Amino acid sequence: MHLQSCPQRPPESVQGAPVRADTNYVLRSNASSTAVHERVLTLPEGFLVRRSGSHWAVVGHTGLFLIGKAGDDPEAAAERTAMGAHRIRNGLAKVLDVVSFVDPVLVSAREGHVNGCTMVEADLLESFIANGPTVISEGELQHLRHHLPGVITSIELDGGLC
């Protein structure tokens, strides 16, 4: 798999203006091997996506999500994803007065919940994330877009999401 690296700093547009999920600030694979990767990169304008290891942090007007893949062991994947979501929320709490809940989501062939994670089929991921109700105000969203990349980087430097 060929990977393109992320720039050292987020582009200025990440600092406050809405950013398309397909900006260069996302780690991208040239291989079309994962449905999750393809779905996350096709989110509508206004969503910020940051990849960390095998997870994608996504923030938009419908919420803040940490998306993972269920793989062969959905229970273990759910535990890792929930732990990563908790670390993101704790990191954001260090820089923001009020922090949104971080919804852990697993992409899986089956639907339901496992260990606190919502399981969503790959074909429904974009709809699940983009078409929900507005739960984050524009002001809160601007703060999250500004701080999320730095929080993820800090977590990665401290050993990773999970």
C-alpha positions as CSV (number, residue, x, y, z in Angstrom):
1,M,0.0,0.0,0.0
2,H,1.4,3.4,-0.9
3,L,0.8,6.1,1.6
4,Q,1.0,9.9,1.3
5,S,2.2,11.6,4.4
6,C,0.3,14.4,6.2
7,P,1.8,17.9,6.3
8,Q,3.5,18.8,9.6
9,R,0.9,21.4,10.4
10,P,-2.8,21.5,9.5
11,P,-3.6,23.8,6.6
12,E,-4.8,27.3,7.7
13,S,-8.4,26.4,6.5
14,V,-8.5,23.8,9.3
15,Q,-7.9,26.5,11.8
16,G,-11.5,27.8,11.5
17,A,-13.2,27.5,8.2
18,P,-15.1,24.4,7.1
19,V,-12.8,21.8,5.4
20,R,-13.8,19.1,3.1
21,A,-13.1,15.6,4.4
22,D,-10.9,15.0,1.3
23,T,-8.2,17.6,2.1
24,N,-4.5,16.7,2.1
25,Y,-4.6,16.8,5.9
26,V,-6.0,13.3,6.0
27,L,-3.6,10.3,5.6
28,R,-4.6,8.7,2.4
29,S,-4.1,5.4,0.8
30,N,-3.9,5.0,-3.0
31,A,-5.3,1.4,-2.6
32,S,-9.0,1.1,-2.6
33,S,-8.9,-1.8,-0.3
34,T,-11.0,-0.5,2.6
35,A,-14.6,0.6,2.4
36,V,-14.2,2.6,5.5
37,H,-11.4,4.7,4.0
38,E,-13.5,5.5,0.9
39,R,-16.6,6.3,2.9
40,V,-14.8,8.7,5.3
41,L,-13.2,10.6,2.5
42,T,-16.5,11.2,0.8
43,L,-18.2,12.9,3.7
44,P,-19.8,16.3,2.7
45,E,-18.1,19.6,3.1
46,G,-17.9,20.8,6.6
47,F,-16.6,17.6,8.2
48,L,-13.1,17.5,9.5
49,V,-11.5,14.0,9.3
50,R,-8.2,13.1,11.0
51,R,-6.8,9.6,10.7
52,S,-4.9,8.0,13.5
53,G,-3.6,4.5,13.1
54,S,-6.6,2.3,12.1
55,H,-9.2,4.9,13.3
56,W,-10.7,8.0,11.9
57,A,-11.8,10.9,14.1
58,V,-14.6,12.8,12.4
59,V,-16.3,16.0,13.6
60,G,-19.2,17.9,12.0
61,H,-22.5,19.4,12.9
62,T,-23.9,15.9,13.7
63,G,-21.3,15.1,16.3
64,L,-17.8,13.9,17.0
65,F,-17.1,10.3,16.1
66,L,-14.2,7.9,16.3
67,I,-14.6,5.3,13.6
68,G,-12.9,1.9,13.6
69,K,-13.3,-1.4,11.7
70,A,-14.9,-4.4,13.5
71,G,-12.6,-6.9,11.7
72,D,-12.5,-10.5,12.9
73,D,-13.0,-9.6,16.6
74,P,-15.7,-6.9,17.0
75,E,-15.5,-7.1,20.8
76,A,-11.8,-6.2,20.9
77,A,-12.2,-3.6,18.2
78,A,-15.1,-2.0,20.1
79,E,-13.0,-1.9,23.3
80,R,-10.1,-0.2,21.4
81,T,-12.4,2.3,19.7
82,A,-14.3,3.2,22.9
83,M,-10.9,3.6,24.7
84,G,-9.7,5.9,21.8
85,A,-12.9,7.9,22.0
86,H,-12.4,8.4,25.7
87,R,-8.8,9.6,25.2
88,I,-10.0,12.1,22.6
89,R,-12.7,13.5,24.9
90,N,-10.2,13.7,27.8
91,G,-7.7,15.5,25.5
92,L,-10.3,18.0,24.3
93,A,-11.4,18.6,27.9
94,K,-7.9,19.9,28.6
95,V,-8.4,22.7,26.0
96,L,-12.1,23.3,25.9
97,D,-14.6,24.3,28.7
98,V,-17.4,22.0,27.3
99,V,-16.7,18.9,25.3
100,S,-19.1,16.9,23.2
101,F,-19.5,13.2,23.6
102,V,-17.3,11.2,21.2
103,D,-19.4,8.5,19.7
104,P,-17.4,5.3,19.0
105,V,-18.5,3.7,15.8
106,L,-17.5,0.3,14.2
107,V,-17.9,-0.4,10.6
108,S,-19.1,-4.0,10.3
109,A,-21.1,-6.4,8.2
110,R,-23.7,-6.5,11.0
111,E,-25.6,-3.8,12.7
112,G,-26.3,-3.2,16.4
113,H,-24.1,-2.4,19.4
114,V,-21.1,-4.1,21.0
115,N,-19.2,-2.9,24.1
116,G,-20.7,0.6,23.8
117,C,-19.9,1.0,20.1
118,T,-22.6,1.4,17.4
119,M,-22.0,-1.0,14.5
120,V,-22.8,0.4,11.0
121,E,-22.5,-1.2,7.6
122,A,-19.9,0.4,5.3
123,D,-22.6,1.4,2.8
124,L,-24.5,3.3,5.5
125,L,-21.6,5.1,7.2
126,E,-21.8,8.4,5.3
127,S,-25.6,8.6,5.9
128,F,-25.1,7.6,9.6
129,I,-22.6,10.4,10.2
130,A,-23.8,13.2,7.8
131,N,-27.6,12.9,8.0
132,G,-28.1,13.0,11.8
133,P,-29.6,15.8,13.7
134,T,-27.5,18.9,14.4
135,V,-26.0,18.4,17.9
136,I,-23.0,20.8,17.7
137,S,-23.5,24.5,17.3
138,E,-21.4,26.4,14.7
139,G,-19.4,28.0,17.5
140,E,-18.6,24.7,19.2
141,L,-17.8,23.2,15.8
142,Q,-15.3,25.9,15.1
143,H,-13.5,25.2,18.4
144,L,-13.5,21.4,17.8
145,R,-12.2,21.8,14.2
146,H,-9.4,24.0,15.6
147,H,-8.4,21.8,18.6
148,L,-9.1,18.2,17.4
149,P,-5.9,17.9,15.1
150,G,-3.6,19.0,18.0
151,V,-5.3,16.7,20.5
152,I,-5.0,13.7,18.1
153,T,-1.3,14.6,17.6
154,S,-0.7,14.8,21.3
155,I,-2.4,11.4,21.9
156,E,-0.3,9.9,19.1
157,L,2.9,11.2,20.7
158,D,1.8,9.7,24.0
159,G,1.4,6.2,22.6
160,G,-1.7,6.4,20.3
161,L,-5.4,6.2,20.7
162,C,-5.6,2.7,22.1
